[in-house]
Amino acid sequence: MNNSIDATVLVVGGAGYIGSHMVKRLSRSGYHVVVLDNLTTGNRSSIKYGEFIQGDLEDKKLINSLFSQYRFLGVFHFAAHSLVGESVHNPSKYYSNNVANTLNLLPESVKPAPTLSLSPPASTF
């Protein structure tokens, strides 16, 4: 696959363990990858492929700007909080990030991108 605007994908949470492996795989498969991560639990040094943008799904202007600047073929969302014990003690943190922030991403994701993959990190183990 060649690196064209039609082969650009967004990986939200791409600086985390699972997200960074997805970024590597997509890049090696020929996709142009844009990584969006707020580095709350991710690590900047994990991003060895793609284009990095530090930001948060809470920032609707940033999300709109990204979708105006790029025509994403797909969006992968790995930016959910996933610690069960913490979610019981601090449910508003989990609601805010996992529900409200995801809802900020969805309207833009379904316009130009035919594929959206939601994958909280803990669901893969």
Buried (B, 14 or more C-beta within 10 A) or exposed (E): EEEEEEBBBBBBBBBBBBBBEBBBEBBEEEBBBBBBBBBEBBEEEBBEBBEBBEBBBEBEEBBEBBBEEBBBBBBBBBBBBBBEEEBEEEEEEBEEBBEEBBEBBBEBBEEEBEEBEBBBBEEEE
